[in-house]
Amino acid sequence: MTQDLFRQDAYLRECSAQITAVTADGAIVLDRTVFYPQGGGQAGDSGLLLRADGSSITIADTRKGKDAQGHATADIVHIPAPGQQDRMAQWTPGTAVTARIAWERRHRMMRLHTTTHLLCHLVPHLVNGCSITPDYARLDFAITDPLDKQALNTGIAALVAAAHPLTVASISDAELDANPALVKSMSVQPPRGTGRIRTIRIGGQSASAALIDLQPCGGTHVANTAEIGAIVVTKIEKKSATTRRVVLGFAQ
């Protein structure tokens, strides 16, 4: 199983690794990686794999093995960009590589993903859909009342300016079962099976500090809300009688 270094440190931009497998369709599996695989609404990372001789393969996407065509494993699969088949013969199991993500793209998603958690604080309703890309993010809230775009933007700006720290931790399956309200998503349930479930806490690191948000999440995030910068609600849509979609983007 691929060691997922990004779970412990979202700021790692590269790591040394070894190829453990190449799938039938040319995707590359490593023993460890900084590449985040698509999941939880967040897009997979892109970047480069580099060999010691200076040769490289461009990675266009990253998926969990179970989501990659013909590769039903728990590994993380790095999918090369098209047109590189002539170089793949050199990329064999046992080869040492450096895995390097496209950092600016990843950091944009970290900022947007953290902002979606701020939205969960400002709109305290269940989420029934989520998408986080390098250019925008959206949350679909199970709510019938209209939402005020200006009020949400004012709330986001205040939470960003307050510079709330973010903490990555974990809880047990039993602790989650005892606190089901921690799960904000109706469509994506936190992964179980290891005995521990990763959590993201914004604020509330001390008795005197206000808790802004706490929920299970496997995605990548910034360390402090101040790092989010100028992200705003660009659109609010009524998707159905019981769903309001909030779209986030970078301020112009």
N, C-alpha and C positions, 0 to 999 in steps of 0.2 A: 504494500500500500504506500502510495506516494506521501512523503512527509510534507505537510502543508505549512511552510514557514510563515506565510502571510497571516495565518491565524494568530500567531504570537506577536508579530511586528508588521503592521501594514506599511511601514516606511522602508522596508528592505527593497532595494531596487534591483539587486542581483544576488546570485548565489552560485557556488560551485555545485555541480551535480554530475551524475553518471546516467547514461541511457540504460534503461533496464529492458525496454521492449520497443519495437516498431510494429504498429498494427498493419493489417493487410491493406488498408487504404492510406498508409503512409504517415499516420499520426505517431508522435513520439511520446513515450512514457519515461519519466525520470524518477530517480530514487528520492529526490527532494526538489521543491520548486518554490519560487516566489510568485508564480502566475496564479491568479485567482480564476477558478473555473466558473462558468456561467451557473448561477443558482440564486435562489431567494429573490429573483427579480433583477439581480445585478448582472450586467454583461461580463463575459469572460475577458481576460487580459490579452493583449497582443504584445509583441516585442521581438527579441532575437535570441537564438541559441548560437553560441560561438565556440569554436574549437581552438585549441592552443596554436594551430597553424594559421589562424586568422580567418579561416572560412566561417561562414555563418549561414543560418537558415532563418528566414523571416517567419514568425509565428503570427498567424492572422486571428486565431481564436483559441480559447481554452475551454474544455468541457470536462465534466465528470465522466469517467469511463462508461458508466451506465447510460449516459446520454449521447455517447459517440457511436456512430454507425459501426456495427459489428464488433463492439468492444464492451462487453457487459462485465466490468470489474469495478472495484472501488478505487482504482487509480485515477490520476489526473492526466488528461490527454491533451497534448500540445499539437494543434492542427496547423501545418505549414501553409503559407499562402500559395496559391496556384502558380504553376510555371517553374517549380524548383525540383522536379522529378529527376533531372539529370544529375543532381548533386546528392541525392538521397543514398546512393550506394556507400558513401563514406560514413553515414550516420547509423552505426550499428550498435547493438547492445555491448556495454563495456566501455564505450567511448566517453571520455571526460569532457564536459562542456561547462560553459558559464551561461546561466539562464538570466536574461536581462529584460525586464518589462519596459514597455513604453510608459515612462513615469508620468509625463504631463497628462496623458489620457487617464491613467489610473487615478492620479490625484484629483482630477475633475470629478470622477465617480465617487471618490471618498468624500469630497465636499458635498456633492448632491445627496449621497446616501445618508450622511449625518443630518442633513436638512430634512429628509423625510421623517427622521425620528423627532425632530422639533415639531413637525406638522402633527405627529401623533399626540403631542402634548397640547397643541393648540386646537385640535379637532379630536376630542376624546371619544371616538367611535371606532368600531371595528373596520379593518381594511379588507376589501375583497378583491384587490388587484394591485400589482406594483410593477414598475419597470424603472431601471436605473441605467442610463447610457452615459457616454461622455458628454453629451450635449444637452440632455434634459432628463428629468425624472418625473414620474407621475404616481400618484396614489389614488385609488378608488375607495371612497369611504361609504360605508353602509349607513346612509343618512338621508332623510327626506327634506330637512330644512335647507334653505339656501345658505350659501357661505359668502362672506364678505371679503373680496379680494384685498382691499386696502387694509382691513383689520388683520388679515393673515400676514401681509407684508410688514405691517407695523410690529406684529408679534415676533416674526422671524428676526427682524432687525434688532429688536431689543434682546433676544436670546443670544444672537451673535455678539452683540456689543458687551453682554455680561460676561463673556469669556468663561463659560462653564466647562470644566474639565470633563473628559470622557474616560471611563474605565472599562477595560475588558476583563471579565471574570467568568465564573461558571457556577451553575447550581446543579444539584442532583435531580434525577428523574422524579424522585419523591417530593422534592421541594417544589418542582414545577407543578406536579399533580395537586399539591396543597395550595398553589396559588395560580389557578388557571387564567386569571385575569391578566397575567403577565404576557400572554400570547395575544398580540393585537391583530394578527392576520387570520382571516377565515380561509384563505386559499393555500397558504404555505405553513405547514406545521414544522416545528423545530426537529432536527434529526435526533433520533434516540439510538441506543444500542451500546454506547461507550460508558454509560453510567453518569456522564457529566454533559451538561448542555451549556454552550457558550452564551454569555449575556453581554449586552452593551448598556452601561449606565451613564447617563448624562446628568451631572450635578449630584447632590446628595452624598458627597464623599465624606461629610462630617455631619454631626448632629445639627449644626447651625446652617448648613448649606441646603438650599431647596433642591429636592429631587425633581428633575425635569422629565426624564424618561428612563424606564428600565424594562427591557424586553429581550427575549432570546433572539440572537441574530448571528449569522455566520459571515456577514459581509465585512468590507474594509471601510474604515472610518478615520477622520482626522482626530487628533488628540485633544483638541479644544475647540469650542464653537467659534472662537474668534478667527480661526483659520478658514472658516467657511467663506468669509468675504461677502461679496455682493451677489447673493442668489435671491431671486424673487419669484412670487407666483405670477406666471405669465398668462394663465388661463384657468377658468373654472367652468366645467361642463356638466350638464345634467345628462348622465348616461342612461338613466332609467328612473322610474318613479322612486326607487329606493337607493340610488347610487349617484354620488357627486364625485367627479374626477377633478383633482387638483394637479396642475402641471407646473413644475418648477424649471427655471432656466437661469442663465447667467445674465445679470443686469448689463445693458448696453452702455 
